[in-house]
């Protein structure tokens, strides 16, 4: 039997190391050589990135994961596959 766990909107628990804006919000950002994705739901963000990486016949095998202060609707620059937002934290490289 397989269980699926869906994560809800991001909520910062007390003493969390995740970066937040003045409203206590943050989102996840992923990027690879093919594209990028962002969402407050970690699983949705990972699925979006995997979809980008598998499109167009490309077979990208990893991407970077970041935690970014602010809502996922915020606009910001992306430089060398990294979000240009003060307080952004690099979490890890995710491999398939």
N, C-alpha and C positions, 0 to 999 in steps of 0.2 A: 504494500500500500504506500502510495506517495502522498505526502502532505505538502501543500503550498502555503507559505506564510506571506501575507501581503503586509508591507510596512505602511503605516499611515504617514501623515505629514510630519515633518521634522520638528521635534520639540527638544529644546536643550534641557537636559537634566541638570540639577544642581551640581556644581563643581565639574562640569564637562569641559574638556579641553577644546571643544569645537569652537571655531571662531564665529561670533555673532555680530550683527549690527546693533544699532541702538534700540531696535524693536525685538531683539532676541532671536532673529531669524538667520538661517544659513541654508545653503544648498550644496549639492554635490555637482562637480564638473569633471567630465572625463574628456580625454583627447588622445588622438593618435595621428598618424600621418595622413589618414583619410578624412577625418572630421572630428567633431566634438559634440557633446550632449550635456545638458544640465537639467536637474530636477531636484525637488526636495525629497523625493522618495528614492532611496539608494537602489533598490531593485529595478525600478523603472529607468533610472539613469544608466545602469549597466546594460539593460536590454536595448535601450536606444543606441548606445555606443556599439554594441555587438552587431546590431542591424546595419549601422554605417560601415563597420569594418568588413562585413560580409557582402556588401553590395558591389555591383560593378565588376565582379570576378576577382576582386582583391582578396587576399587571404592574410590579413593583418592578424598577428597572434598575440598582441599585447597592447595595452593602453595605460595612460596615467590617470590617477584618481586624486582629486583635490576636494577640500572643504573650503567653501567660499562664503564670507559673511554677506548677508543680505538675501532677499528673495530671488528665486530663479527667474523672475521676470525682469530683473535689473539688467541694464545695458552696461557693458564694459569692454575694454580692449583685450585682445588675446595676442600675446607676443610669444613666439616660438613655442606654441602649443600650451602656454600657461596663461591663466586669467590674470589680468593686471588690476588686482584689487588688494588694497592694503589689508593685511591680516590673513590672507589666503594660506592654507596649510596643505602641503603635499602629503598625501596619505600613503600611497604605494603604487607600484606598477602591477597591473592585473594581467595575468597571462591566461590564455584559453588552454 
